[in-house]
């Protein structure tokens, strides 16, 4: 008995996998670092970590420019270890004001929402 798996498609995926959509691309990482002048937004030290303002674990935080916060290692660790999430909620409020309510969404999310709105109107 021979094993003949179905051939893999040769075309590129139309929509990136959800796990990939949460990652910051190298291009976006560089844009964020340049925008914040390589400085931590909490303390002003050299920023090396890019933190999701809307976390990937929430299921909706994407790797977009408008969802990236540049931090130093100490501040990044402090945000992750804070159980009350006061700092994270502070930054979410700032980003919502600066970039709008959809600051954490990527192109696919916005396109899907537009399609759903159009479908529900009919």
C-alpha positions as CSV (number, residue, x, y, z in Angstrom):
1,X,0.0,0.0,0.0
2,X,1.5,3.3,-1.2
3,X,1.1,6.6,0.6
4,X,0.1,9.3,-1.9
5,X,-0.7,12.5,0.0
6,X,-2.5,15.3,-1.8
7,X,-0.1,17.7,-3.5
8,X,0.4,21.0,-1.7
9,X,-1.0,24.1,-3.5
10,X,1.6,26.2,-5.3
11,X,-0.2,29.5,-4.7
12,X,0.4,31.8,-1.8
13,X,-2.2,32.0,0.9
14,X,-4.8,34.8,0.3
15,X,-4.9,35.6,4.0
16,X,-2.0,35.1,6.4
17,X,-2.5,32.7,9.3
18,X,-3.8,34.3,12.5
19,X,-0.6,33.4,14.4
20,X,1.4,35.3,11.7
21,X,-0.8,38.3,11.8
22,X,0.1,38.9,15.5
23,X,3.9,39.2,14.7
24,X,5.6,42.5,13.9
25,X,7.3,42.3,10.5
26,X,10.9,43.6,10.3
27,X,9.6,46.6,8.3
28,X,7.0,47.5,11.0
29,X,9.6,47.0,13.8
30,X,11.9,49.4,12.1
31,X,9.1,51.9,11.5
32,X,8.2,51.8,15.2
33,X,11.8,52.2,16.4
34,X,12.3,55.2,14.1
35,X,9.0,56.8,15.1
36,X,9.9,56.6,18.7
37,X,13.5,57.6,18.0
38,X,14.7,54.3,19.5
39,X,13.6,55.4,23.0
40,X,11.5,53.5,25.6
41,X,8.2,55.2,25.9
42,X,8.0,54.5,29.6
43,X,11.4,55.7,30.9
44,X,13.3,57.2,27.9
45,X,16.2,54.6,27.8
46,X,17.1,52.8,24.7
47,X,14.1,50.9,23.5
48,X,14.7,47.4,22.2
49,X,11.4,45.5,22.8
50,X,8.2,46.1,20.8
51,X,5.1,45.4,23.0
52,X,1.6,44.8,21.7
53,X,-0.6,47.5,23.2
54,X,-3.6,45.2,22.5
55,X,-2.1,41.8,23.4
56,X,-2.0,38.9,20.9
57,X,-3.5,36.7,23.6
58,X,-6.7,38.7,23.4
59,X,-7.2,37.2,20.0
60,X,-7.4,40.6,18.3
61,X,-4.0,42.3,18.8
62,X,-2.2,42.4,15.5
63,X,1.4,43.2,14.5
64,X,0.6,46.6,13.1
65,X,2.5,49.9,13.5
66,X,-0.4,51.4,15.4
67,X,-0.3,48.5,18.0
68,X,3.4,48.6,18.8
69,X,4.9,50.2,21.8
70,X,8.7,50.5,22.1
71,X,10.1,49.7,25.5
72,X,13.4,48.9,27.2
73,X,13.8,45.4,28.7
74,X,13.0,46.6,32.3
75,X,9.8,48.4,31.4
76,X,8.7,45.6,29.1
77,X,9.1,43.1,31.9
78,X,7.3,45.4,34.3
79,X,4.3,45.7,32.0
80,X,4.1,41.9,31.7
81,X,4.5,41.3,35.5
82,X,1.9,43.8,36.5
83,X,-1.3,41.9,37.4
84,X,-3.6,44.9,37.5
85,X,-2.5,45.9,34.0
86,X,-2.7,49.6,34.9
87,X,0.2,50.5,32.5
88,X,-1.2,48.5,29.7
89,X,-4.7,50.1,30.1
90,X,-3.0,53.5,30.2
91,X,-1.3,52.8,26.8
92,X,-4.5,51.4,25.3
93,X,-6.3,54.7,26.2
94,X,-3.4,56.7,24.6
95,X,-3.4,54.6,21.5
96,X,-7.2,54.7,21.1
97,X,-7.0,58.5,21.3
98,X,-4.1,58.7,18.9
99,X,-4.9,56.1,16.3
100,X,-8.7,55.5,16.7
101,X,-10.7,52.6,18.1
102,X,-9.3,50.2,15.5
103,X,-5.7,50.9,16.4
104,X,-4.9,47.2,17.0
105,X,-6.6,45.8,13.8
106,X,-4.9,44.9,10.6
107,X,-6.1,45.2,7.0
108,X,-7.8,41.8,7.1
109,X,-9.8,42.6,10.2
110,X,-11.0,45.9,8.7
111,X,-11.9,44.3,5.4
112,X,-13.8,41.6,7.2
113,X,-15.7,44.2,9.2
114,X,-16.6,46.2,6.1
115,X,-17.9,43.0,4.4
116,X,-20.0,42.0,7.4
117,X,-21.5,45.5,7.6
118,X,-22.4,45.5,3.9
119,X,-23.9,41.9,4.2
120,X,-26.0,42.9,7.3
121,X,-27.4,45.9,5.5
122,X,-28.9,43.7,2.8
